[in-house]
Amino acid sequence: MQYQSLTIENFRGIKKFEIDDLKRVNLLVGRNNCGKTSVLEAFFLLSGMSNARMPIYIQNFRGLDIATEKDILSIFKDLDLNKRIFFKGKFNNNKQRSLTIEPFYTDNNIQDLKEQKVHSNYAASTISERSIQGINLYCRDNKNKLIRQEGFDVWKKQIVNAQVSSSYKETLQFAFLHSNVSISQIMPAVNNLTVQKKLDTIISVLKKIEPNITDIRIGTNDIIYIDVGGNNLLPINIMGDGIIRTLGFLTSFAETKNGVVLIDEIENGLHYSSLKTAWNAILTACKAYNVQLIATTHSYEAIEALSNAYTEIEPKGDDIRLYRLDKDGESHKAYAASARELKAGIEKNFEAR
């Protein structure tokens, strides 16, 4: 189950945005503040639409929290709670889903608010401004039928208003990778894949970066070791950020088989000289695990490396897309380039970002 298109309304700085003709590998580029990360977050929210904590997670990704009603405002266009957030996605199995996010309000009186403010260490002078209790998420299926309603109460820090259709069953697998991947984040996936005897594909893909790799093992103190054929195993820590970052990609692909992986700033932790090799590994893994990749980048070198790697693997293929996001006033648009168009543009030194 993979995306073919996405529609966004009133989310963060985006009034309305549409992106379509999505392929197996999709790279979002553009100037700073053009909305790349917001689009990636929209995919994340729609993919996990049955979990009302998802809006809290995207704030956490940015180092923020939703602790008061003011913190909710930043996910709404123009900080306006009257502008409902709406996402709609279409998929390769001829299905679609949509998600609407709206605030819900409290009926508490001012005295109740004062007590909550005191306990929460917030200034009493702001009490009269508070009226929002939390956010509701409304999930609809292919026939626009409401299949799930769930809310998150900001003050109680819990799920509320949950109503689920008996016929609803989530089938979309997805993962979101931050711009920095630590070994501690990779460890659970490596452990699971080791137990399931499913590391062989990952090892074969890693060979594209380091041909001498023959095995991956977990040692004491939660250290990941790599066997490169010497007398001793080597801790992955000393093999460079490129191997660690790529292993993080590959384990996510393996655990999200037939699903969607979202990566913010995919070039982070990868030296420009290793980008083509990393893309080679990523493209191979996406195909092996049937994973759709949607990623952002600021790097021209990452774009060029993707084009070169894909041209070598699939000379006549058309399974990648570059989307340049642009903002003109209130309008956000995505300009798509196919594999052939991207290659031609790079050869002519066009600015692809």
C-alpha positions in Angstrom: 0.0 0.0 0.0 1.8 3.1 -1.3 0.9 6.7 -2.0 0.0 8.0 -5.4 -1.1 11.5 -4.3 -1.5 13.7 -1.3 -3.7 16.8 -0.6 -3.0 19.2 2.3 -5.2 22.0 3.6 -4.5 24.5 6.4 -1.5 22.7 7.9 1.3 24.8 9.4 2.2 27.4 6.7 0.4 25.6 3.9 -3.0 26.8 2.8 -3.5 24.2 0.1 -1.0 21.8 -1.6 -1.3 18.8 -3.9 1.4 16.4 -5.0 0.7 13.5 -7.3 2.3 10.8 -9.5 4.3 9.6 -6.6 6.7 6.7 -7.3 8.7 4.2 -5.3 11.4 6.8 -4.5 10.4 10.5 -4.1 12.7 13.3 -3.1 11.3 16.7 -1.9 13.6 19.7 -2.5 13.2 23.4 -2.3 14.3 26.6 -0.6 14.3 26.9 3.2 10.8 27.5 4.6 9.1 26.2 1.4 7.3 23.5 3.4 9.3 20.3 2.8 9.2 19.1 6.4 5.6 20.1 6.7 4.7 17.9 3.7 6.6 15.0 5.2 4.8 15.5 8.5 1.5 15.5 6.6 2.3 12.0 5.1 3.2 10.9 8.7 -0.1 12.2 10.2 -2.2 10.6 7.4 -0.3 7.3 7.6 -0.9 7.1 11.3 -4.4 8.7 11.3 -5.8 6.2 13.8 -3.5 7.5 16.6 -4.6 10.8 18.1 -1.1 11.3 19.6 0.4 11.8 16.1 0.2 15.6 16.2 2.0 15.5 19.5 4.8 13.4 17.9 5.4 15.9 15.1 5.8 18.7 17.6 8.3 16.5 19.5 10.2 16.0 16.2 10.8 19.7 16.2 11.8 19.8 19.9 8.4 21.2 20.9 5.6 20.0 23.1 1.9 20.3 23.3 1.4 21.3 26.9 -1.2 24.1 26.5 -3.8 25.3 24.0 -1.2 27.8 22.7 1.0 24.9 21.6 -1.8 23.5 19.5 -2.0 26.7 17.4 1.3 26.1 15.5 -0.1 23.2 13.5 -3.0 25.3 12.2 -2.6 27.7 9.3 -2.2 31.2 10.5 -2.6 30.0 14.0 -6.3 30.0 13.3 -8.3 27.2 15.0 -11.2 27.9 12.7 -9.2 26.6 9.8 -9.6 22.9 10.0 -6.6 20.8 9.0 -7.4 18.3 6.2 -5.4 15.6 4.5 -6.4 13.2 1.7 -4.2 10.5 0.2 -4.8 8.1 -2.7 -3.0 4.8 -3.0 -1.9 2.3 -5.5 -4.6 -0.2 -4.6 -7.3 2.3 -5.7 -8.1 3.2 -2.2 -8.0 6.5 -0.4 -8.2 7.9 3.1 -8.7 11.3 4.7 -8.0 12.9 8.0 -9.5 16.0 9.5 -8.1 17.7 12.6 -10.2 20.2 14.6 -10.0 21.5 18.2 -12.5 20.7 20.9 -13.3 23.0 23.7 -13.8 22.8 27.5 -16.9 23.8 29.5 -14.9 24.4 32.6 -15.5 27.6 34.5 -12.8 30.1 35.3 -12.3 28.8 38.9 -11.5 25.3 37.5 -9.1 26.9 35.1 -7.3 28.8 37.9 -6.8 25.5 39.8 -5.4 23.8 36.7 -3.1 26.8 36.0 -1.8 26.7 39.5 -1.1 23.0 39.3 0.5 23.4 35.9 2.7 26.4 36.9 1.1 28.7 34.4 0.5 32.4 35.0 -3.0 33.1 36.3 -3.1 36.2 34.1 -3.6 34.0 31.0 -6.5 32.0 32.4 -9.2 33.9 30.6 -7.5 33.1 27.2 -7.9 29.3 27.6 -10.8 27.6 26.0 -9.4 24.7 24.1 -9.4 21.2 25.7 -7.7 19.3 22.9 -7.9 18.1 19.3 -10.1 15.6 17.6 -9.1 13.5 14.6 -11.7 12.3 12.1 -10.6 9.4 9.8 -12.5 8.5 6.7 -12.1 5.6 4.3 -12.4 5.1 0.5 -16.1 5.9 0.5 -15.7 8.9 2.8 -17.2 6.9 5.6 -16.2 7.9 9.1 -14.2 4.9 10.4 -12.6 6.3 13.4 -12.8 9.3 15.7 -10.3 9.9 18.4 -9.2 12.9 20.4 -6.3 13.9 22.6 -7.0 15.9 25.7 -4.1 18.3 26.1 -4.6 18.8 29.8 -5.4 15.3 30.8 -2.7 13.9 28.5 -4.9 11.1 27.3 -6.9 9.8 24.4 -10.6 10.7 24.6 -13.8 10.6 22.4 -12.6 7.3 20.8 -15.1 5.7 18.4 -14.0 3.0 16.0 -15.9 1.2 13.2 -16.0 -2.5 13.7 -14.9 -3.0 10.1 -11.8 -0.8 10.4 -8.4 -2.5 10.4 -5.2 -0.5 9.7 -3.2 -2.0 6.8 -0.6 0.7 6.1 2.9 0.1 7.5 5.0 3.2 7.8 8.1 4.7 9.6 9.5 8.1 10.1 13.3 8.7 10.4 14.7 11.9 12.0 17.6 13.7 10.4 19.9 12.1 13.0 19.9 8.3 13.7 21.6 7.0 16.8 22.8 3.4 17.4 20.4 3.1 20.3 17.5 3.8 17.9 18.8 1.1 15.4 19.4 -1.5 18.1 15.8 -2.8 18.6 15.4 -3.3 14.8 18.7 -5.1 14.4 17.8 -7.3 17.4 14.4 -8.2 15.9 15.8 -8.9 12.5 18.6 -11.1 14.0 16.0 -13.2 15.9 13.9 -13.5 12.8 17.0 -14.5 10.7 16.2 -11.6 8.3 19.6 -9.8 8.2 20.9 -11.5 5.1 19.3 -8.9 2.7 20.6 -6.0 4.7 24.1 -7.5 4.8 24.0 -8.0 1.0 22.9 -4.4 0.5 25.6 -3.0 2.9 28.2 -4.8 0.8 27.5 -2.1 -1.8 29.1 0.3 0.7 31.7 -2.0 2.3 32.4 -5.1 0.2 34.1 -6.9 3.0 31.1 -7.0 5.3 30.0 -10.6 6.0 27.9 -10.4 9.1 26.3 -8.1 11.7 26.1 -9.2 15.4 25.0 -7.7 18.7 27.5 -7.9 21.5 27.5 -7.0 25.1 26.5 -3.5 26.3 24.2 -3.2 23.3 27.0 -2.8 20.8 26.5 -3.6 17.1 29.5 -5.4 15.6 30.4 -5.7 11.9 32.4 -8.7 10.6 34.7 -7.5 7.8 36.7 -10.7 7.6 39.5 -9.8 10.1 40.5 -11.6 13.3 38.0 -9.5 15.4 34.6 -8.0 14.9 34.5 -4.2 14.6 32.1 -2.0 16.6 29.9 -0.2 14.1 30.8 3.1 15.9 34.3 3.1 14.3 33.1 2.5 10.8 31.8 6.0 10.3 28.4 7.8 10.2 27.7 6.6 6.7 27.4 2.9 7.7 25.4 3.8 10.8 23.0 6.0 8.9 22.6 3.5 6.1 22.0 0.7 8.5 19.3 2.8 10.1 17.7 3.2 6.6 17.9 -0.5 5.8 16.5 -1.7 9.1 13.5 0.6 8.7 12.9 -0.7 5.2 13.0 -4.2 6.4 10.6 -3.6 9.3 8.2 -1.6 7.0 8.0 -4.1 4.2 5.3 -3.2 1.6 4.9 0.1 3.4 6.1 3.7 3.4 9.3 5.2 4.9 9.6 8.9 5.5 13.1 10.4 6.0 13.8 14.1 6.8 17.2 15.4 5.4 18.3 12.1 4.0 21.8 13.4 3.4 22.6 14.0 7.1 25.5 11.9 8.3 26.5 10.9 4.8 29.7 12.4 3.3 29.2 13.7 -0.2 31.7 11.2 -1.6 29.6 8.3 -0.3 26.2 9.6 -1.4 26.0 7.6 -4.6 26.9 4.3 -2.9 24.3 5.1 -0.2 21.7 5.7 -2.8 22.6 2.5 -4.5 22.0 0.7 -1.2 18.7 2.6 -0.6 17.4 1.9 -4.1 18.2 -1.8 -3.9 16.6 -2.1 -0.4 13.4 -0.2 -1.5 12.9 -2.7 -4.3 13.9 -5.7 -2.2 11.4 -4.8 0.5 8.8 -3.1 -1.7 9.0 0.1 0.3 8.0 3.5 -0.9 10.5 6.2 0.2 9.5 9.9 0.6 12.4 12.0 1.7 13.6 15.6 1.9 17.1 17.0 1.2 18.9 20.4 1.0 21.8 18.8 -0.9 22.5 19.2 -4.6 25.0 16.4 -4.2 22.3 14.1 -2.9 20.1 14.9 -5.9 22.9 14.3 -8.3 23.9 11.0 -6.6 20.3 9.7 -6.7 20.1 10.4 -10.4 23.5 8.7 -11.1 22.8 5.7 -9.0 19.3 5.2 -10.4 20.6 5.6 -14.0 23.1 2.8 -13.4 20.6 0.5 -11.8 17.6 1.2 -14.0 18.8 2.9 -17.2 15.3 3.0 -18.7 13.4 3.1 -15.4 10.8 5.7 -14.3 10.4 4.8 -10.6 11.8 8.0 -9.0 10.5 11.5 -8.8 12.1 14.8 -7.7 9.6 17.4 -6.5 10.7 20.9 -6.2 8.4 22.7 -3.7 7.9 26.4 -4.2 5.9 29.0 -2.4 4.4 32.1 -4.0 2.5 34.1 -1.4 -0.3 31.8 -0.1 0.3 29.3 -2.8 2.4 26.1 -2.5 3.2 24.0 -5.6 5.2 20.9 -6.4 7.0 20.8 -9.7 7.9 17.2 -10.6 10.8 15.8 -12.6 11.0 12.3 -13.8 14.2 10.2 -13.8 15.0 11.2 -17.4 14.2 14.9 -16.8 16.3 15.0 -13.7 19.3 13.4 -15.5 19.0 15.9 -18.4 18.7 18.8 -16.0 21.8 17.8 -14.1 23.8 17.3 -17.3 22.9 20.9 -18.3 23.7 22.2 -14.8 20.1 23.3 -14.1 19.5 24.2 -10.4 17.4 21.2 -9.3 16.9 22.4 -5.8 
